Amino acid sequence: MKQKLMQVLLARDQQYRLSGFIKLDDAYLGDECTGCKPGRGVEGKRPFVAAVETTKEGHPTRVKPSLVKGFRSDEIATWSKCHLSKGSTVISDGLACFNAITEAGRDHDKIVCGGGRTSVEEPEFYWVSTVFGNLKSALRSTYHAIRPKYAQRYLNLLDGLRSR
């Protein structure tokens, strides 16, 4: 039953595009791997982007987490065309592949903040960081394992976790 509900959330979320002001960040979905190399490209982790649509005042209105094949320009350009309305203004942490947002015809502002704790403390990324924290807490306390086949379904659970 849970898988069916998650599939319905997935189908519904694929129908809309984000617009207006959007905060965007990258992350990986998967368990911590003891003894593995840290950082990008860790075996068994699924890369995804989380985008939070906000009002001009900075209040969140929608969340759109999406699995991507990797953090490459062509992948981000395709994602932008599918999930972001033209005329949107996207704010990201300046990861090089996010330059493809501009190439896809959307406005892109960068706040280069390094990464790690400094990006979490950046006020512009407050809601994206909140989304990541909520996702981590919900998954850690609810599931023993997340099968890659169903990863996008688990990400769509964020829609129910967002602050209103």
C-alpha positions in Angstrom: 0.0 0.0 0.0 2.8 2.4 0.9 4.5 1.9 -2.5 1.2 2.6 -4.3 0.8 5.9 -2.3 4.3 6.9 -3.1 3.8 6.2 -6.8 0.7 8.4 -6.8 2.8 11.2 -5.2 5.4 10.7 -7.9 2.9 10.9 -10.7 1.3 14.0 -9.3 4.7 15.8 -8.8 5.8 15.1 -12.4 2.8 17.3 -13.6 4.1 20.6 -12.4 7.1 22.9 -13.1 8.6 25.2 -10.5 8.5 28.9 -11.3 9.4 32.2 -9.7 12.3 32.2 -7.2 13.9 28.7 -6.8 16.7 27.7 -4.4 18.6 24.6 -5.7 21.2 22.3 -4.2 22.7 18.9 -4.8 22.9 15.9 -2.6 23.2 12.1 -2.6 20.7 9.6 -1.4 22.0 6.4 0.3 23.5 5.0 3.4 26.9 6.1 4.7 29.6 3.7 3.6 32.1 2.9 6.3 35.6 2.8 4.9 34.7 4.2 1.5 36.1 7.3 0.0 34.1 10.4 1.1 32.5 12.9 -1.3 31.2 12.7 -4.8 31.0 9.5 -6.8 30.6 7.2 -3.8 29.5 3.7 -4.8 25.9 3.0 -4.2 24.7 6.5 -3.6 22.1 8.2 -5.9 22.7 11.8 -6.9 19.7 14.1 -6.7 18.9 17.8 -6.8 16.4 19.5 -4.5 14.7 22.6 -5.6 12.5 24.8 -3.4 10.2 27.3 -5.0 9.8 30.4 -2.8 7.8 33.6 -2.7 9.5 37.0 -3.1 9.5 37.1 0.7 11.4 33.8 0.8 8.6 31.5 2.0 8.5 28.0 0.5 5.6 27.0 -1.7 6.8 23.8 -3.4 9.6 21.3 -3.2 10.8 19.2 -6.1 13.5 16.6 -5.4 14.7 14.8 -8.5 17.1 12.0 -9.1 19.7 12.8 -11.8 22.2 10.5 -13.5 25.1 12.7 -12.3 26.1 16.2 -11.7 27.0 17.0 -15.3 26.0 20.0 -17.4 23.9 18.0 -19.9 22.0 16.3 -17.2 21.2 19.6 -15.4 20.2 21.3 -18.6 17.7 18.5 -19.3 16.5 18.6 -15.7 16.0 22.4 -16.0 14.0 22.2 -19.2 11.7 19.5 -17.6 11.2 21.0 -14.2 11.7 24.7 -14.3 9.4 27.3 -16.1 11.0 29.8 -18.3 11.4 33.2 -16.6 12.4 31.4 -13.3 15.2 32.7 -11.2 17.4 29.9 -9.8 19.8 30.5 -6.9 22.5 27.8 -6.4 25.8 27.3 -4.6 27.7 27.7 -7.9 28.5 24.0 -8.6 29.9 24.1 -12.1 27.2 21.9 -13.7 24.5 24.4 -12.5 25.8 26.8 -15.2 23.7 24.7 -17.6 20.5 26.3 -16.0 21.4 29.5 -17.9 22.0 27.5 -21.1 18.5 26.0 -20.7 17.0 29.5 -20.8 16.5 30.1 -17.1 18.0 32.9 -15.0 20.7 31.6 -12.6 22.4 33.4 -9.7 25.3 31.8 -7.8 26.2 32.2 -4.2 29.6 30.5 -4.0 29.9 29.5 -0.4 32.4 26.6 -0.5 30.3 23.7 0.7 29.8 21.7 3.8 28.7 23.7 6.9 29.2 27.1 5.2 26.5 26.3 2.6 24.2 25.1 5.3 24.6 28.3 7.2 23.9 30.5 4.1 20.5 32.2 4.6 19.6 31.8 0.9 19.8 28.1 1.3 17.8 27.8 4.5 14.8 26.0 3.0 16.9 23.7 0.9 18.9 22.7 4.0 15.6 22.2 5.9 14.4 19.9 3.1 17.6 17.8 3.3 17.4 17.6 7.1 13.7 16.6 7.0 14.4 13.9 4.4 17.4 12.5 6.4 15.4 12.4 9.6 12.3 10.8 8.0 14.3 8.1 6.1 16.6 7.3 9.0 13.8 6.8 11.5 11.4 5.0 9.1 13.2 2.7 6.7 15.9 0.0 7.1 16.9 0.3 3.4 16.1 2.3 0.3 16.2 0.3 -2.9 17.6 2.3 -5.8 14.6 1.2 -7.9 12.3 3.2 -5.7 14.6 6.2 -4.8 12.5 8.8 -6.6 9.4 7.6 -4.7 11.2 8.1 -1.4 12.3 11.6 -2.5 8.7 12.5 -3.3 7.8 11.9 0.4 9.3 15.4 0.9 6.1 16.9 -0.4 4.4 15.7 2.8 7.3 16.9 5.0 7.5 20.5 3.8 6.7 23.4 6.0 3.6 25.3 5.0 
